[in-house]
């Protein structure tokens, strides 16, 4: 019997195991049971799509015995299918079930041999298995199929095309494989083969795995180290190949419109630098889930899923001791449950949350999964004693909290306290639970246990402190529950509604992060959101910053100061490194460039206004010493792959919106280089009013240009009034003479060249400067226009000397001769 030991782990579903067959109802049940009990494990066991037939492949059997057997499970009459082969006959490489387009729900069996010969069989009730036709897949006689899969009514395979020179070293011809696809349709007239389409040529060896809508190309262990760092995903409907790597996510995607674009080396030409720095793939076992993703198990026991769009998601970590020794792993998905058999242990994992639902120890190390189309919530296992079904049922007590949610609270608390701890020792969940020092996670866990899973019931058994805290954070809990509900809607929604749900989810996630600590982990999370959902992230940005146009058409932002601080603060580029992660301000600028480029300069201007109002240069949270915002926006613009005229105009607007002297002069030189003279004069007229120094720099620059060519002549009436007040005629002539273009001929009094500078062009400017009052004259103007010189003498004061007064003899006052006016007044008196 199948012995099961239930692991002592938390779970939310109770599993029930029952035997559904003991082989007595099989047409070949005795033979299969004998095969399993003798220890001669089949190389492959597969059930038909309807679950009524079993297909057994035995590669290690002696030649007289059948090596491929297909028989019915219910024992209804009909001949079984038996096929065997022996060397030098080519080996069998694939047993595939293909849909039949004639009758909905019917299927045929294709047996594919190594040299491309394919036998198409179908089952007729009360008659048994019948051979419909034998066809040839490969076009070349020397081709050898190494991997094959089916998708709908088509076959896709990877074939080896050996070089014509038999003496060549095969290790030097690693790119000798070709990936092809071909329609195989079964109709009333028999089997019809479509034309061969080459998906990829000059490629390394790949294992082909098909989902209902996509095909995954997984490199084999014999591939080159360079090509074993990434996966390929083929999208048949769009004729598109996607390059993805578990260590880097989505890398590149290309639509293959012609056979010339199907060359493997040309496909990788634009990504060689990025791919060379990736870590090699660590794949022990791979399989396709029923949701269309590719399941990967590493040698360390990590289970990940690669989605058709190239993104990767971690599910769970298993015990990888036996994996490192080459132990087999079996994977099968049933609804949202992933079943994994490893070293005699059955793991049942929820794919959505990555939570371990059940862990059962089996009495044998190898079992086989079977299809169970009638019971979607059950798993069927083929063992030595029969077929067992493992079904799920809801637990009776559904009021208990989700265990993984409690663990998440403590894990997040560990990261929070570890960042603020001065101790070098690592803080773990166990220490946090047993220490009793940190009460916040304990209180939050108690609140979650009494509130999240008790629908419309008041919390009971809480401490008074916890009850008060619950009333305070009730709105936060409601927000969290609505967010979890929205995530569930995204997973379960039909394809037509996924986009709208994703937009709501991204908006809530962006708002949540903007109201929390902007640390490195949150920044990495935001980068992944903006990369995976660019359009939804743009709409969420507009909502969180409250970006809109006013009545004059100008962009305005009504975000709170706290949100602005998160946009401008957080880890900067030098803190996050060069691993593709950029600060939030750069992420938002990238969204502006992609969806609303004309708003970007105004956004940078609004950001600068907020910085000047809210943050002083002495503030610890300020931007003192950091790269100016306009330069950060220019850095985002410079990272664009293709340069266009619109990018040049955007660079000008970003330089001018900063209103910094160096940026304005840089924009002015750029406009001069582009010979946009009307715009040059407009910029000079506008920004000369900012400061006298900038005014002098702008006028000197334009005066130098005026001396070299005649392009500015139509704008002299606007240019001369910009002349600074402290610029003299001699200084003007010095600038002109220094920038005159070199003459090729001897100077003559009357030149015929039209572009030569004349005194008549300079005369209005020089007259303006000469007629303008001198600066020194203005300094003494008040003195010159004052009273006549010398000023009147103050009235005399008659004082009696102290000694004379004491003696009683008055002394006459002395005449004051220090002032000429005094002398004049004395004479007149």
Residue pairs with C-beta under 8 A, 6 or more apart in sequence:
1 363
1 385
2 17
2 19
2 362
2 363
2 364
2 381
2 383
2 385
2 388
3 361
3 362
3 363
4 17
4 360
4 361
4 362
5 360
5 361
6 358
6 359
6 360
7 358
7 359
7 360
7 361
9 356
9 358
9 359
10 403
11 356
11 357
11 358
11 395
12 355
12 357
12 395
12 400
12 402
12 403
13 357
13 358
13 392
13 393
13 394
13 395
14 392
14 393
14 394
14 395
15 348
15 357
15 358
15 360
15 390
15 391
15 392
15 393
16 390
16 391
16 392
16 393
17 360
17 388
17 389
17 390
18 388
18 389
18 391
19 385
19 386
19 387
19 388
19 389
20 380
20 386
20 387
20 388
20 389
21 29
21 73
21 386
21 387
22 29
22 385
22 386
23 29
23 30
23 32
23 33
23 386
25 73
25 74
25 75
26 32
26 54
26 71
26 72
26 73
26 75
27 71
27 72
27 73
27 75
27 76
27 80
28 69
28 71
28 80
29 75
31 69
32 54
32 56
33 384
33 385
35 42
35 56
35 58
36 42
36 383
36 384
37 384
40 58
40 60
40 61
41 366
42 56
42 57
42 58
42 368
43 57
43 58
43 59
43 60
44 55
44 56
44 57
44 95
45 54
45 55
45 56
45 57
45 368
45 370
45 382
46 54
46 55
46 57
46 95
47 53
47 54
47 55
47 73
47 370
47 371
48 54
48 55
48 97
48 107
48 109
48 371
49 97
49 107
49 371
49 373
50 105
50 107
50 371
50 373
51 73
51 370
51 371
51 372
51 373
51 374
52 72
52 73
52 74
53 70
53 71
53 72
53 73
53 123
54 70
54 71
54 72
54 73
54 370
55 68
55 69
55 70
55 95
55 109
56 68
56 69
56 70
57 67
57 68
57 92
57 95
58 65
58 66
58 67
58 68
58 69
59 67
59 91
59 92
61 67
61 84
63 84
63 86
64 84
65 84
66 82
66 83
66 84
67 83
67 84
67 85
67 92
68 81
68 82
68 83
68 84
68 92
68 95
68 111
69 80
69 81
69 82
70 80
70 81
70 109
70 121
70 129
71 80
71 81
72 78
72 80
76 125
76 126
77 126
77 128
78 123
78 124
78 125
78 126
78 127
78 128
78 129
79 127
79 128
79 129
80 128
80 129
81 109
81 121
81 128
81 129
83 92
83 111
83 119
85 91
85 92
85 113
90 113
90 114
90 115
90 117
90 144
91 113
91 114
92 111
92 112
92 113
92 114
93 112
93 113
93 114
93 145
93 146
93 147
93 148
94 110
94 111
94 112
94 145
94 147
94 148
94 149
94 157
95 109
95 110
95 111
95 112
96 109
96 110
96 112
96 148
96 149
96 150
96 155
97 107
97 108
97 109
97 110
97 150
98 107
98 108
98 109
98 110
98 120
98 150
98 152
98 153
98 155
98 184
98 186
99 106
99 107
99 152
99 153
100 106
100 107
100 108
100 122
100 153
100 186
101 153
101 185
101 186
101 187
102 186
102 187
102 188
106 122
108 120
108 121
108 122
108 132
108 186
109 120
109 121
109 122
109 123
109 129
110 118
110 119
110 120
110 121
110 150
110 155
110 184
111 118
111 119
111 121
112 118
112 137
112 145
112 148
112 155
112 157
113 119
113 145
114 144
114 145
115 138
115 143
115 144
115 145
116 136
116 137
116 138
116 143
116 145
116 159
117 134
117 135
117 136
117 137
118 134
118 135
118 136
118 137
118 155
118 184
119 131
119 133
119 134
120 131
120 132
120 133
120 134
120 135
120 184
120 186
120 191
121 129
121 130
121 131
121 132
122 129
122 130
122 132
122 186
123 129
123 130
124 130
132 186
132 190
132 191
133 190
133 191
135 184
135 191
135 193
137 145
137 155
137 157
137 180
137 182
137 193
138 145
138 159
138 180
139 196
140 161
142 161
142 162
143 159
143 160
143 161
143 178
144 159
144 160
144 162
145 157
145 158
145 159
145 160
146 158
146 159
146 160
146 177
146 205
147 157
147 158
147 205
147 206
147 207
147 208
148 155
148 156
148 157
148 158
148 208
149 155
149 156
149 157
149 208
149 209
149 210
149 215
150 156
150 210
151 210
151 211
151 212
151 215
151 236
152 212
153 183
153 184
153 185
153 186
154 181
154 182
154 183
154 184
154 194
154 236
155 181
155 182
155 183
155 184
156 179
156 180
156 181
156 182
156 199
156 208
156 210
156 215
156 234
157 179
157 180
157 181
157 208
158 177
158 178
158 179
158 180
158 203
158 205
158 206
158 207
158 208
158 217
159 177
159 178
159 179
159 180
160 176
160 177
160 205
161 176
161 177
161 178
162 170
162 173
162 176
163 173
163 176
170 176
174 204
174 205
174 223
174 224
175 202
175 203
175 204
175 264
175 265
176 202
177 203
177 204
177 205
177 206
178 198
178 200
178 201
178 202
178 203
179 198
179 199
179 200
179 201
179 203
179 206
179 208
179 217
179 234
180 196
180 197
180 198
180 199
181 196
181 197
181 199
181 236
182 193
182 194
182 195
182 196
182 197
183 192
183 193
183 194
184 191
184 192
184 193
184 194
185 191
185 192
185 194
186 192
198 259
198 262
199 234
199 241
199 256
199 262
200 217
200 232
200 241
200 262
200 264
200 267
201 259
201 262
201 263
201 264
202 263
202 264
202 265
203 264
204 219
204 220
204 223
204 224
204 227
204 228
204 264
205 219
205 220
205 222
205 223
206 217
206 218
206 219
206 220
206 223
206 232
207 217
207 218
207 219
207 220
207 286
208 215
208 216
208 217
209 215
209 216
209 218
209 286
209 287
209 288
209 294
210 216
210 288
211 288
211 289
211 292
211 293
211 294
211 308
212 292
213 235
213 236
213 237
213 292
213 308
214 233
214 234
214 235
214 236
214 292
214 308
215 233
215 234
215 236
216 231
216 232
216 233
216 234
216 286
216 288
216 294
216 306
217 231
217 232
217 233
217 234
218 231
218 283
218 286
218 294
219 227
219 228
219 230
219 231
219 281
221 228
225 280
226 275
226 276
228 280
228 281
229 245
229 247
229 275
229 278
229 279
229 280
229 281
230 243
230 244
230 245
230 251
230 275
230 278
230 281
231 243
231 244
231 245
231 246
231 281
231 294
231 306
232 241
232 242
232 243
232 244
233 241
233 242
233 244
233 306
233 308
233 310
234 240
234 241
235 241
235 242
235 308
238 255
239 255
239 256
239 257
240 253
240 254
240 255
240 256
241 253
241 254
241 256
241 267
242 250
242 252
242 253
242 308
242 309
242 310
243 251
243 252
243 253
243 267
243 268
243 271
243 275
243 310
244 250
244 251
244 306
244 310
244 311
244 312
245 251
245 275
245 278
245 281
246 281
246 296
246 304
246 306
246 312
247 278
247 279
248 274
248 278
249 310
249 311
249 312
249 531
250 309
250 310
250 311
250 531
251 271
251 274
251 275
251 310
252 270
252 271
253 310
254 261
254 267
256 262
260 266
261 267
268 275
282 298
282 299
282 300
283 296
283 297
283 298
284 297
284 298
284 299
284 323
284 329
285 296
285 297
285 328
285 329
285 330
285 331
286 294
286 295
286 296
286 297
287 294
287 295
287 331
287 332
288 294
288 295
289 295
289 305
289 333
289 338
289 351
290 333
290 334
290 335
291 333
291 351
292 307
292 308
293 305
293 306
293 307
293 308
294 305
294 306
295 303
295 304
295 305
295 331
295 333
295 338
296 303
296 304
296 305
296 306
297 303
297 318
297 323
297 329
297 331
297 340
298 304
298 320
298 323
299 320
299 323
299 324
300 317
300 320
300 323
300 324
301 317
301 318
301 319
301 320
301 323
301 342
302 314
302 316
302 317
302 318
302 320
303 314
303 315
303 316
303 317
303 318
303 338
303 340
303 349
304 312
304 313
304 314
304 315
305 312
305 313
305 315
305 351
306 312
307 313
311 532
314 354
315 338
315 349
315 351
315 354
316 347
316 349
316 354
316 355
316 356
318 340
318 342
318 347
319 342
319 343
319 345
321 343
322 342
322 343
323 329
323 342
327 342
327 343
328 366
329 340
329 341
329 342
330 340
330 341
330 342
330 366
330 367
330 368
330 369
331 338
331 339
331 340
332 338
332 339
332 369
332 379
333 339
333 351
334 372
334 376
334 377
334 378
334 379
335 376
335 377
336 350
336 351
336 352
337 348
337 349
337 350
337 351
337 357
337 379
337 392
338 347
338 348
338 349
338 350
338 351
339 346
339 347
339 348
339 349
339 369
339 379
340 346
340 347
340 348
340 349
341 347
341 362
341 366
341 367
341 369
343 365
344 361
344 362
344 363
344 364
344 365
345 359
345 360
345 361
345 362
346 358
346 359
346 360
346 361
346 362
346 367
346 381
346 390
347 356
347 358
347 359
348 356
348 357
348 358
348 359
348 360
348 379
348 390
349 355
349 356
349 357
350 356
350 357
352 491
353 404
355 403
355 404
357 392
362 383
364 383
364 384
367 381
367 382
367 383
368 381
368 382
369 379
369 380
369 381
369 382
370 380
370 381
370 382
370 387
371 380
372 378
372 379
372 380
372 389
375 389
375 391
377 391
377 392
378 389
378 390
378 391
378 392
379 389
379 390
379 391
380 387
380 388
380 389
380 390
381 387
381 388
381 389
381 390
398 453
399 453
399 454
400 453
401 448
401 449
401 452
401 453
402 452
402 453
405 448
405 452
406 445
406 448
406 449
407 429
409 441
409 444
409 445
409 448
410 429
410 432
410 433
410 441
410 445
411 429
413 432
413 438
413 440
413 441
414 427
414 428
414 429
414 432
415 521
417 427
417 432
417 438
418 426
418 427
419 519
421 427
432 438
432 441
433 442
443 465
443 466
443 469
446 462
446 463
446 466
447 459
447 462
447 466
447 469
447 470
447 473
447 477
450 459
450 460
450 461
450 462
450 466
450 470
451 459
451 470
451 477
452 477
452 481
459 467
459 470
462 470
470 477
479 508
482 508
483 505
483 508
483 509
483 512
486 501
486 504
486 505
486 508
487 505
489 501
490 498
490 501
490 502
490 505
493 501
499 536
502 533
502 536
503 533
503 535
503 536
503 539
503 540
505 536
506 529
506 533
506 536
506 537
506 539
506 540
507 536
507 539
507 540
507 543
507 544
509 529
509 540
510 526
510 529
510 537
510 540
510 541
510 544
511 540
511 543
511 544
513 522
513 525
513 526
513 566
514 544
514 562
514 563
514 566
514 567
515 562
515 563
515 566
516 522
518 566
518 569
518 570
518 571
518 584
519 570
519 571
520 571
520 575
520 576
522 570
523 570
523 571
523 576
523 581
523 583
523 584
524 576
524 581
526 584
526 587
527 580
527 581
527 582
527 587
529 537
530 537
530 587
530 590
530 591
534 591
534 594
535 595
537 587
537 591
538 591
538 594
538 595
538 596
541 547
541 588
541 591
542 548
544 559
544 563
545 557
545 559
545 563
545 567
545 588
546 557
546 558
546 559
547 555
547 556
547 557
547 599
547 603
548 555
548 556
548 558
549 555
549 556
550 556
554 602
555 599
555 602
555 603
555 606
556 606
557 603
557 606
559 567
561 610
561 614
564 607
564 610
564 614
565 614
565 621
566 584
567 584
567 585
567 588
567 607
568 585
568 607
568 610
568 611
568 623
568 629
569 621
570 583
570 584
571 583
572 583
572 626
573 582
573 583
573 586
576 582
576 583
582 590
583 632
585 607
585 629
585 632
586 632
586 635
586 636
588 603
589 600
589 603
589 604
589 632
589 633
589 636
590 636
592 599
592 600
592 603
593 600
593 636
593 637
593 640
593 650
597 646
597 650
600 633
600 650
600 653
600 654
601 650
601 653
601 654
601 656
601 657
602 657
604 629
604 630
604 633
604 654
604 657
604 658
605 657
607 629
608 629
608 630
608 657
608 658
611 622
611 623
611 629
615 621
615 622
615 623
616 622
617 624
618 624
623 629
627 635
628 658
628 660
629 658
630 654
630 655
630 657
630 658
630 660
630 663
633 654
634 651
634 654
634 655
637 647
637 650
637 651
637 654
640 647
648 670
648 674
651 670
652 667
652 670
652 671
655 663
655 664
655 666
655 667
655 670
656 663
656 664
656 667
656 683
656 687
658 664
659 687
659 690
661 690
661 691
661 693
661 694
661 697
664 683
664 687
664 690
664 694
664 698
665 694
665 697
665 698
665 701
667 683
668 680
668 683
668 684
668 698
668 701
669 701
671 679
671 680
671 683
672 680
672 701
672 705
675 711
677 711
677 712
677 714
677 715
678 715
680 702
680 712
681 702
681 712
681 715
681 718
681 719
684 698
684 699
684 702
684 719
684 722
685 718
685 722
687 694
687 698
688 694
688 695
688 698
688 699
688 722
689 695
692 724
692 726
695 722
695 724
696 724
696 726
696 727
698 722
699 719
699 722
699 723
699 724
699 727
700 735
702 712
702 719
702 722
703 732
703 735
703 736
703 739
704 735
704 738
704 739
705 711
705 712
705 739
706 712
706 713
706 716
706 719
706 736
706 757
706 761
707 735
707 736
707 737
707 738
707 739
707 740
707 741
707 757
708 739
708 740
708 741
709 741
709 755
710 754
710 755
710 757
712 719
713 761
716 761
716 764
716 765
720 764
720 765
720 768
723 732
723 765
723 768
723 769
725 772
725 775
726 775
727 769
728 769
729 766
729 769
729 770
732 762
732 765
732 766
732 769
736 757
736 762
740 757
773 781
790 820
790 821
792 821
793 819
793 821
793 822
793 825
796 813
796 816
798 813
799 813
800 810
800 811
801 811
804 810
804 811
815 826
816 822
817 823
